[in-house]
Every structure is written in C-alpha cells, then in structure tokens.
C-alpha cells in the first residue's frame, strides 16, 4: 500500500472526529478575506468538512478498486469515480470535480453557506470564483450532442449553462463537459491538459487506468520541468498555449489519455449511483406509492394550465425517460446577482490573471457568448447569437430539493439569485405582475422584482403572470419535492 493510500485511509477513520472538532471549535463572527470576498470562518469549516467527505469517498473507492471480482463496466465506472473525487488533479492539489458536485445535494453545490452568499464556488486558486452556480450532474448523461432543431427553431443538448460542451468531438457532451473544469483558471486551474495526465500517472490508481486504457496511456516522455510547469496556475500565455512542451507523438498520447479521463468521468456520471430514478415520483409512476393530496394537486398544476411547466421540464412521453428537461435554453428574465464574486474580479490577482475586466458592467451573455465565441464549431450558428443573449440551458428538476438537512440552503438558476423552491415558483408566477424594484429594496422577491438582465430575449410566453394563488404555489413546491432520489430506499 502506498504512503498516500495509507494517509487517505487514516483520514477516513479520523474524519468524523475532525469534522466534529471543527464545528465545535468554530469562532463566531470572524471573517477572513479571500480575494475581495469576505468568507466567515464558519463557512471555511463547512468547506473543510466537505473536503474531508471527499477524501472519505475517494478512500472507500480505492479499497473497492482492489477487488478482483470487478467486471469491465464496474472498473471503468469506479475509475471515473476515483478521478471525480481526486483533489490532487487540480493545480494546488486541493479541489476535485466533486467539490462543486456532491451526491447529498443532487451532485450540485454542497456548501450551504456558499449557496446562500457567493453562489459560485472558489477554484483551486481560492481567490478565483466562476460567474455561475454549479449545475447538477444527475441525469446529465441523457443530454444529447448539441444540435439545432430547425423544426422547433432551438438548440438541443450540450452541457454547461451555455451549452458550450457540444459533444461533437467525443460524441458525448458529458465527456466534453468533464474536460472543462480541469483547465478552467477559475476552477481546477491546470495550465495544460497534459498536466492532468501527468498528475494522474502519479496516483495510486494509475495501474487501474493502464489496465483499462492500455499501457500506452502514460508512455510519455515528460520534459524535466513538467512538475514546475504544472504547479503554475492557468491560463497559459497566448504565446505559449501548451506550456508542457511535448513532442508531437507524446502530445497525441496525452490528448488521447485526457479524452479517456473525461470518458471515464462521464461513465461514472451516467451510472445508477448518480442517476438512480429512485424518487417518490418514480414510485408513484410504478404504482408503489401515492402522492399526498397536495403533491397530487401540484402535479396536475405542473402538467396543465396555467403553468404548463412540463413543456420545458418534460415528465416523459412515448419512448422517453421522465427527465424533467427538454435540453433547450431559455431566458427566464432573471435579474443580475451581484453577490457573485466574479463581479469583483476586475483587477489582476497575485498571478496576473483578471477574470472579469468589465467588473460591475459585465452582463452574462449566456448561450450567446458561446455562439459568438471561438468555441462555436459551426459558423452557421453564429448568426443566431443575438437571439440567445441571456438564455441558459434548462436544467433537470430531478433532485431540485435534495439536501442533507432541512436548513441547508440551495441556490437556484444560473446565477443563484433565488434561494428556495417557493421563491422560484413565486418568480415564475409574478415576474410580470409585480412592480419593479431595485436589489435590496424592501419586498424584493415577495412584492417586487428587480429588472431582468436581458429583457429583449425574455421568455414571455410560458411564465411571468400565471395568476396562481399562494396555496397553488405551495402545492407546486410539494410536488417538486417528490423528485428527490432516495425515496425507494427510505420510504419517505
């Protein structure tokens, strides 16, 4: 057993005690400055508890990987899970994919205090935050390769809020999504895709990867300065976009292995562990349970007028799984959320990187930014960019209320502006019928709403003035809670 594996296993046995100690010893009301964002010590303790849980999950998976009875699918799935939970694969060796996507929250943001405040999560460079909320990974494997449906005049598929992980190269939008965070400077922060391959080659499960992908997966002649290069945070300079200076053949091997890493993560994210179809809704559909009267009324409202929620959040049809999304994009008319630290990242950080030169002037373009930018693979799509300003991919509603404890705060929508299902339904119901106010005004989110970020492309057909009563809003919320996985196991 390697030293690192022994360390992780020791961490498992002590994790519960360490977390309990951290919570018990929290000091009240003290803040620490992270970049220009004040993060309370209590939040840092919650982040640390999340990191310990990630280490526990990884350690358990390492033990499972020693089994000689694993079939091929189990091996690849477990390999993807190990990579997904490995914090060593970030520039500062402190952030895994799972830091923003944990199972107890439906594979979305697991830190209540961040969801309630910054919404976005700090990257491996803890002073850097992205400009959007972490999405849920549950059931994301069903999203198709991005394409334009001319009949319905809409884009369908892809991954990320702006659909930019198209899937056209790997024939899997989810695998291409998995390649984004490792080299995103505000997330895992690696300066070169080859750095992820280099780091994984040093991990205790690399032999499992070699057995799965072949001996050539790590047969790379690494330059002598690779370690130094990979310790530098991205992005790379424009003059040297691939700063790990590999020969053409070695670069090809590194890219192929980077693709295999992404595909393994996608296989894990497509497994029944991540998308089990085990909600109360599923049991009701199978005749194993019944809705309460409130849930039943809420489901009828969901499927019929005046809401027609299932037009975008499809609950199944002939040949369809009930995934509660149609994989298209919409502009719901949300206001900006200037609580996102991204608006403050307008000056160079300690590494000379400026995430958002526009500061408070920044407007998130949504899908339009992808269509008008260099990642767009189809030049004909660029002509549609203006009509997609402020539009974001429709998320699944499965696990929309999944949380580890009742008081846990979840953030909703691409910018986390809304903090409860009641606020979400109330926004859909009253966006256009209540007066406009400014952020922070009395009555905000209850009797008034701030102006939308992009009014010109706003969806005015399916929401805004639904004329629901407060009781009907509550009934819709009760139905949405039935989409939380785990009911089949717990019976509640």
C-alpha positions as CSV (number, residue, x, y, z in Angstrom):
1,X,0.0,0.0,0.0
2,X,1.4,3.4,-1.0
3,X,2.0,6.1,1.5
4,X,-0.7,8.3,0.0
5,X,-3.2,5.5,0.2
6,X,-2.3,4.9,3.9
7,X,-2.7,8.6,4.5
8,X,-6.2,8.7,3.0
9,X,-7.3,5.6,4.8
10,X,-6.1,7.1,8.1
11,X,-8.0,10.3,7.2
12,X,-11.2,8.2,6.8
13,X,-11.1,6.9,10.3
14,X,-10.5,10.3,11.8
15,X,-12.8,12.3,9.5
16,X,-15.8,12.3,11.7
17,X,-13.9,13.4,14.8
18,X,-12.1,16.1,12.8
19,X,-15.3,17.5,11.4
20,X,-17.0,17.4,14.9
21,X,-14.0,19.2,16.3
22,X,-14.0,21.8,13.6
23,X,-17.7,22.5,14.2
24,X,-17.3,22.6,18.0
25,X,-14.4,25.0,17.8
26,X,-15.8,27.5,15.4
27,X,-15.2,31.0,16.4
28,X,-18.2,33.4,15.9
29,X,-18.3,36.4,13.7
30,X,-14.8,36.4,12.5
31,X,-14.3,36.8,8.7
32,X,-11.3,36.1,6.5
33,X,-10.6,37.9,3.3
34,X,-10.3,35.7,0.2
35,X,-9.5,38.0,-2.6
36,X,-12.1,40.7,-2.2
37,X,-14.7,38.4,-0.7
38,X,-15.3,38.0,3.0
39,X,-15.8,34.4,3.9
40,X,-16.7,33.7,7.5
41,X,-14.7,31.1,9.5
42,X,-17.9,29.1,9.8
43,X,-18.0,28.8,6.0
44,X,-14.4,27.7,5.9
45,X,-15.2,25.0,8.4
46,X,-18.0,23.8,6.2
47,X,-15.7,23.8,3.2
48,X,-13.2,21.7,5.2
49,X,-15.9,19.2,6.2
50,X,-16.8,18.9,2.5
51,X,-13.1,18.2,1.7
52,X,-12.9,15.5,4.4
53,X,-16.0,13.9,3.0
54,X,-14.5,13.9,-0.5
55,X,-11.4,12.2,0.9
56,X,-13.6,9.6,2.6
57,X,-15.4,8.8,-0.6
58,X,-12.1,8.5,-2.5
59,X,-10.6,6.2,0.1
60,X,-13.6,3.9,0.0
61,X,-13.4,3.8,-3.8
62,X,-9.6,3.0,-3.6
63,X,-10.5,0.0,-1.4
64,X,-13.2,-1.1,-3.8
65,X,-10.7,-0.9,-6.7
66,X,-8.7,-3.7,-5.1
67,X,-11.5,-6.2,-5.7
68,X,-10.6,-8.9,-8.2
69,X,-14.3,-9.5,-9.0
70,X,-15.0,-6.2,-10.8
71,X,-16.3,-6.6,-14.3
72,X,-15.3,-4.2,-17.1
73,X,-18.2,-1.8,-16.6
74,X,-17.6,-1.7,-12.8
75,X,-13.9,-1.0,-13.3
76,X,-14.4,1.9,-15.7
77,X,-17.2,3.3,-13.5
78,X,-15.1,3.1,-10.4
79,X,-12.1,4.6,-12.2
80,X,-14.3,7.6,-13.2
81,X,-15.4,7.9,-9.6
82,X,-11.8,8.0,-8.3
83,X,-10.9,10.7,-10.8
84,X,-14.0,12.7,-10.0
85,X,-13.1,12.7,-6.3
86,X,-9.3,13.2,-6.6
87,X,-8.3,16.6,-5.3
88,X,-4.7,16.0,-6.5
89,X,-5.8,16.7,-10.0
90,X,-6.1,20.5,-9.5
91,X,-3.2,23.0,-9.7
92,X,-3.0,23.4,-5.9
93,X,-4.0,19.7,-5.2
94,X,-7.0,20.9,-3.2
95,X,-10.0,20.7,-5.5
96,X,-11.8,17.8,-7.2
97,X,-14.8,17.8,-9.5
98,X,-16.9,16.7,-6.5
99,X,-16.1,19.9,-4.6
100,X,-18.9,21.5,-6.6
101,X,-21.0,18.3,-7.2
102,X,-21.7,16.1,-4.2
103,X,-24.3,13.4,-4.0
104,X,-26.1,14.7,-0.9
105,X,-27.2,17.8,-2.9
106,X,-28.0,16.0,-6.2
107,X,-24.5,16.5,-7.4
108,X,-24.6,20.2,-7.1
109,X,-23.1,22.7,-4.7
110,X,-22.6,21.0,-1.3
111,X,-21.7,24.1,0.9
112,X,-24.8,25.7,2.3
113,X,-23.0,28.9,3.3
114,X,-21.6,29.4,-0.2
115,X,-25.0,28.8,-1.8
116,X,-26.5,31.4,0.5
117,X,-23.8,34.0,-0.3
118,X,-21.3,33.8,-3.1
119,X,-23.3,31.1,-5.0
120,X,-20.2,30.4,-7.2
121,X,-17.5,28.2,-5.6
122,X,-13.9,29.1,-5.1
123,X,-11.5,27.4,-7.5
124,X,-8.2,25.7,-6.7
125,X,-6.8,29.2,-6.5
126,X,-9.2,30.2,-3.7
127,X,-9.4,33.8,-4.7
128,X,-10.9,32.9,-8.0
129,X,-14.7,32.3,-8.5
130,X,-16.6,31.5,-11.6
131,X,-19.6,33.6,-12.7
132,X,-22.3,30.9,-12.4
133,X,-23.7,28.4,-10.0
134,X,-22.6,24.8,-10.1
135,X,-25.0,22.7,-12.1
136,X,-26.4,19.4,-11.1
137,X,-24.8,16.3,-12.7
138,X,-27.7,14.0,-12.0
139,X,-29.1,12.6,-15.3
140,X,-26.8,14.9,-17.3
141,X,-25.7,11.8,-19.3
142,X,-29.1,11.9,-21.2
143,X,-28.3,15.2,-22.8
144,X,-27.5,14.7,-26.5
145,X,-24.8,16.1,-28.6
146,X,-25.7,19.7,-29.3
147,X,-27.6,20.2,-32.5
148,X,-30.0,22.8,-33.9
149,X,-33.6,21.6,-34.4
150,X,-34.9,23.6,-37.3
151,X,-38.5,22.5,-36.8
152,X,-38.7,23.8,-33.3
153,X,-36.1,26.5,-34.0
154,X,-34.0,25.8,-31.0
155,X,-30.7,24.3,-29.9
156,X,-31.0,21.0,-28.1
157,X,-28.3,19.2,-25.9
158,X,-24.8,20.1,-24.9
159,X,-23.6,20.7,-21.4
160,X,-22.9,23.7,-19.2
161,X,-25.3,26.6,-18.7
162,X,-24.3,27.9,-22.1
163,X,-24.2,24.6,-23.9
164,X,-20.6,25.0,-25.0
165,X,-19.6,21.4,-24.3
166,X,-21.2,20.3,-27.6
167,X,-20.1,16.6,-27.6
168,X,-19.2,16.9,-31.3
169,X,-15.6,15.7,-30.9
170,X,-16.0,12.9,-28.4
171,X,-19.6,12.0,-29.3
172,X,-20.5,12.7,-25.7
173,X,-21.4,16.2,-24.4
174,X,-20.9,14.9,-20.8
175,X,-17.3,13.7,-21.6
176,X,-16.5,17.1,-23.1
177,X,-18.0,18.8,-20.1
178,X,-15.6,16.9,-17.9
179,X,-12.7,18.4,-19.8
180,X,-13.7,22.0,-19.0
181,X,-13.1,22.4,-15.2
182,X,-9.6,20.9,-15.0
183,X,-8.2,23.6,-17.3
184,X,-10.6,26.5,-16.4
185,X,-8.5,29.1,-14.5
186,X,-11.3,29.8,-12.1
187,X,-12.0,26.1,-11.3
188,X,-9.3,23.4,-11.1
189,X,-6.9,25.7,-12.8
190,X,-4.4,23.5,-14.6
191,X,-2.3,25.3,-17.2
192,X,-2.2,22.5,-19.7
193,X,-4.5,19.4,-20.3
194,X,-1.3,17.3,-20.2
195,X,-0.9,18.3,-16.5
196,X,-4.0,16.2,-15.6
197,X,-2.4,13.2,-17.3
198,X,0.9,13.8,-15.6
199,X,-0.8,14.1,-12.2
200,X,-3.0,11.0,-12.7
201,X,0.1,9.0,-13.6
202,X,1.3,9.6,-10.0
203,X,-1.9,8.5,-8.3
204,X,-2.3,5.1,-6.6
205,X,-4.9,4.0,-9.1
206,X,-2.9,4.7,-12.2
207,X,-2.3,1.0,-12.7
208,X,-6.0,0.5,-12.9
209,X,-6.2,3.2,-15.6
210,X,-3.4,1.5,-17.5
211,X,-5.2,-1.9,-17.4
212,X,-8.4,-0.1,-18.6
213,X,-6.9,2.1,-21.3
214,X,-3.7,0.2,-22.3
215,X,0.0,0.5,-21.3
216,X,0.5,3.4,-23.8
217,X,-1.8,5.7,-21.7
218,X,1.1,7.1,-19.7
219,X,4.0,6.2,-22.0
220,X,5.0,9.8,-22.4
221,X,8.5,11.4,-22.3
222,X,7.9,14.2,-19.9
223,X,10.1,17.3,-20.0
224,X,12.3,17.9,-16.9
225,X,10.3,21.0,-16.0
226,X,6.9,19.4,-16.1
227,X,6.4,19.4,-12.4
228,X,7.3,23.1,-12.2
229,X,5.0,24.0,-15.2
230,X,2.1,22.1,-13.8
231,X,2.3,23.9,-10.4
232,X,1.7,27.2,-12.2
233,X,-2.0,28.2,-12.4
234,X,-3.6,28.7,-15.8
235,X,-4.4,30.3,-18.1
236,X,-1.3,29.8,-20.2
237,X,0.0,32.8,-22.0
238,X,-1.2,33.4,-25.6
239,X,2.4,33.0,-26.8
240,X,2.6,29.5,-25.3
241,X,-0.8,27.9,-25.2
242,X,0.6,24.4,-24.3
243,X,3.4,25.1,-21.9
244,X,4.2,21.4,-21.2
245,X,6.5,21.1,-24.3
246,X,5.8,17.7,-25.6
247,X,6.8,16.2,-28.9
248,X,4.0,15.6,-31.4
249,X,3.6,11.9,-30.6
250,X,3.7,12.5,-26.8
251,X,1.2,15.3,-27.2
252,X,-1.1,12.9,-29.1
253,X,-0.8,10.3,-26.3
254,X,-1.5,12.9,-23.7
255,X,-4.6,14.2,-25.5
256,X,-5.9,10.6,-26.0
257,X,-5.5,9.9,-22.3
258,X,-7.1,13.2,-21.4
259,X,-10.0,12.1,-23.5
260,X,-10.1,8.7,-21.7
261,X,-10.1,10.5,-18.4
262,X,-13.2,12.5,-19.5
263,X,-15.0,9.5,-20.8
264,X,-14.4,7.6,-17.5
265,X,-15.9,10.5,-15.6
266,X,-18.9,10.6,-18.0
267,X,-19.4,6.8,-17.5
268,X,-19.5,7.3,-13.7
269,X,-21.8,10.3,-14.0
270,X,-24.1,8.2,-16.2
271,X,-24.2,5.3,-13.6
272,X,-27.1,4.4,-11.4
273,X,-25.2,5.8,-8.5
274,X,-25.6,9.3,-9.9
275,X,-29.0,8.8,-11.7
276,X,-30.9,6.0,-9.9
277,X,-34.5,7.0,-10.7
278,X,-35.4,6.4,-7.1
279,X,-37.7,9.3,-6.2
280,X,-41.2,9.2,-4.8
281,X,-42.3,10.3,-8.2
282,X,-40.8,7.2,-9.7
283,X,-42.5,5.0,-7.1
284,X,-45.9,6.7,-7.8
285,X,-45.5,6.1,-11.6
286,X,-44.6,2.5,-10.8
287,X,-47.7,2.1,-8.6
288,X,-45.6,1.6,-5.5
289,X,-46.6,4.8,-3.7
290,X,-49.2,7.6,-3.8
291,X,-49.0,11.3,-3.9
292,X,-50.3,13.2,-0.9
293,X,-53.4,15.4,-1.8
294,X,-51.1,18.5,-2.0
295,X,-48.5,16.7,-4.2
296,X,-51.2,15.4,-6.5
297,X,-52.7,18.8,-7.0
298,X,-49.2,20.2,-7.6
299,X,-48.5,17.6,-10.3
300,X,-51.8,18.5,-12.0
301,X,-50.8,22.2,-11.9
302,X,-47.3,21.2,-13.3
303,X,-48.9,19.4,-16.3
304,X,-51.7,21.8,-17.1
305,X,-52.8,25.4,-17.3
306,X,-51.9,28.0,-16.4
307,X,-48.3,26.8,-15.8
308,X,-47.6,24.1,-18.4
309,X,-44.3,23.5,-16.6
310,X,-43.8,20.2,-18.4
311,X,-43.5,22.0,-21.8
312,X,-39.9,22.6,-20.9
313,X,-39.4,20.3,-17.9
314,X,-40.7,17.2,-19.7
315,X,-42.1,14.5,-17.4
316,X,-41.9,11.7,-20.0
317,X,-43.7,10.6,-23.1
318,X,-43.7,7.7,-25.6
319,X,-40.2,6.3,-25.5
320,X,-38.9,9.0,-23.1
321,X,-37.5,8.8,-19.6
322,X,-39.1,11.4,-17.3
323,X,-36.0,13.7,-17.2
324,X,-37.9,17.0,-16.4
325,X,-35.9,18.9,-19.0
326,X,-36.1,19.3,-22.8
327,X,-32.4,20.2,-23.1
328,X,-33.2,23.5,-24.7
329,X,-32.3,27.0,-23.5
330,X,-34.5,29.9,-22.2
331,X,-34.2,33.4,-20.8
332,X,-36.4,33.5,-17.7
333,X,-35.9,37.2,-17.1
334,X,-33.8,36.9,-14.0
335,X,-32.1,40.0,-12.6
336,X,-28.3,40.1,-12.1
337,X,-27.0,38.7,-8.9
338,X,-24.1,41.0,-7.9
339,X,-23.3,38.8,-4.9
340,X,-21.3,36.7,-7.3
341,X,-17.6,37.4,-6.5
342,X,-17.0,37.4,-10.3
343,X,-18.1,41.0,-10.5
344,X,-15.3,42.0,-8.1
345,X,-12.6,40.1,-10.1
346,X,-11.7,43.1,-12.2
347,X,-8.1,43.5,-11.2
348,X,-5.1,41.2,-11.7
349,X,-4.7,38.6,-9.0
350,X,-1.3,37.5,-7.5
351,X,-0.6,35.6,-10.7
352,X,-1.5,38.4,-13.0
353,X,-4.9,37.0,-14.1
354,X,-8.0,39.1,-14.4
355,X,-11.1,37.0,-14.6
356,X,-13.6,39.8,-15.3
357,X,-12.1,43.0,-16.7
358,X,-15.6,44.6,-17.0
359,X,-16.3,44.4,-13.3
360,X,-19.9,45.5,-12.4
361,X,-20.5,46.4,-16.1
362,X,-20.4,42.7,-17.0
363,X,-23.5,41.2,-18.5
364,X,-23.5,37.4,-18.7
365,X,-24.4,36.6,-22.3
366,X,-25.5,33.0,-21.7
367,X,-25.6,30.8,-24.8
368,X,-25.0,33.8,-26.9
369,X,-21.4,34.1,-25.6
370,X,-20.7,30.5,-26.8
371,X,-22.3,31.0,-30.2
372,X,-20.4,34.3,-30.8
373,X,-17.1,33.0,-29.5
374,X,-14.2,30.7,-30.6
375,X,-15.7,27.5,-29.2
376,X,-18.6,27.5,-31.6
377,X,-17.8,24.7,-34.1
378,X,-20.4,25.6,-36.7
379,X,-20.1,29.0,-38.4
380,X,-23.8,29.0,-39.4
381,X,-24.8,29.0,-35.7
382,X,-23.0,32.3,-35.1
383,X,-25.8,34.2,-36.9
384,X,-28.2,33.1,-34.1
385,X,-26.1,34.5,-31.3
386,X,-28.0,37.7,-30.7
387,X,-31.3,35.9,-30.2
388,X,-29.7,33.7,-27.5
389,X,-28.5,36.6,-25.2
390,X,-29.3,35.8,-21.6
391,X,-30.6,32.3,-22.5
392,X,-29.4,29.3,-20.4
393,X,-29.9,25.6,-20.7
394,X,-33.0,24.2,-19.0
395,X,-31.9,22.1,-16.0
396,X,-33.5,18.9,-14.9
397,X,-35.8,19.3,-11.9
398,X,-34.8,15.9,-10.5
399,X,-33.2,16.3,-7.1
400,X,-34.1,20.0,-7.2
401,X,-34.8,19.9,-3.5
402,X,-32.2,17.2,-2.5
403,X,-30.3,18.4,0.6
404,X,-28.5,16.8,3.5
405,X,-30.6,18.6,6.2
406,X,-33.7,20.7,6.3
407,X,-32.0,24.0,7.0
408,X,-29.5,23.5,4.1
409,X,-29.6,26.4,1.6
410,X,-29.7,25.6,-2.1
411,X,-29.3,28.2,-4.8
412,X,-31.4,28.2,-8.0
413,X,-31.0,29.3,-11.6
414,X,-27.7,30.0,-13.4
415,X,-26.7,32.9,-11.0
416,X,-28.2,31.5,-7.8
417,X,-30.4,34.6,-7.3
418,X,-33.3,32.5,-5.9
419,X,-32.7,30.6,-2.7
420,X,-35.8,28.4,-2.3
421,X,-38.3,26.5,-4.4
422,X,-41.0,28.9,-3.1
423,X,-39.0,31.8,-4.5
424,X,-38.6,30.0,-7.8
425,X,-42.3,29.3,-8.2
426,X,-43.3,32.8,-7.0
427,X,-40.9,34.3,-9.6
428,X,-42.5,32.2,-12.4
429,X,-45.9,33.3,-11.1
430,X,-45.4,37.0,-10.6
431,X,-42.4,38.2,-12.5
432,X,-44.5,40.5,-14.8
433,X,-47.4,41.2,-12.4
434,X,-45.5,42.7,-9.5
435,X,-43.8,46.1,-9.7
436,X,-40.1,46.6,-10.5
437,X,-37.7,47.4,-7.6
438,X,-34.0,47.6,-7.0
439,X,-31.9,44.9,-5.5
440,X,-32.1,45.2,-1.7
441,X,-35.3,47.2,-1.7
442,X,-38.0,46.2,0.9
443,X,-40.2,43.5,-0.5
444,X,-37.7,42.2,-3.0
445,X,-38.7,38.6,-4.1
446,X,-42.0,38.9,-2.4
447,X,-43.9,42.0,-3.6
448,X,-41.5,43.2,-6.3
449,X,-38.7,42.1,-8.6
450,X,-35.6,43.8,-9.9
451,X,-35.4,44.3,-13.7
452,X,-34.2,41.4,-15.9
453,X,-30.7,41.3,-17.1
454,X,-31.7,40.8,-20.8
455,X,-35.3,41.9,-21.3
456,X,-35.2,41.8,-25.1
457,X,-34.9,38.0,-25.3
458,X,-37.0,37.2,-22.2
459,X,-39.5,34.3,-22.3
460,X,-42.9,36.0,-22.1
461,X,-45.0,33.0,-23.3
462,X,-44.6,30.4,-20.5
463,X,-44.1,32.4,-17.3
464,X,-44.4,35.9,-15.8
465,X,-48.1,36.2,-14.8
466,X,-49.5,32.8,-14.1
467,X,-52.2,34.1,-11.6
468,X,-51.6,31.3,-9.1
469,X,-52.7,31.7,-5.6
470,X,-50.2,31.3,-2.7
471,X,-51.7,27.9,-1.9
472,X,-51.2,26.8,-5.5
473,X,-47.6,27.9,-5.4
474,X,-47.1,25.8,-2.2
475,X,-48.7,22.8,-3.9
476,X,-46.3,23.0,-6.8
477,X,-43.4,23.1,-4.4
478,X,-44.8,20.0,-2.6
479,X,-44.8,18.2,-6.0
480,X,-41.2,19.3,-6.8
481,X,-40.0,17.7,-3.6
482,X,-41.2,14.3,-4.8
483,X,-38.4,14.4,-7.4
484,X,-35.7,13.8,-4.7
485,X,-33.9,10.5,-5.2
486,X,-33.6,8.0,-2.3
487,X,-37.3,7.6,-1.6
488,X,-37.3,4.0,-2.7
489,X,-34.6,3.2,-0.1
490,X,-36.0,5.3,2.7
491,X,-39.7,5.2,2.1
492,X,-40.1,8.9,2.8
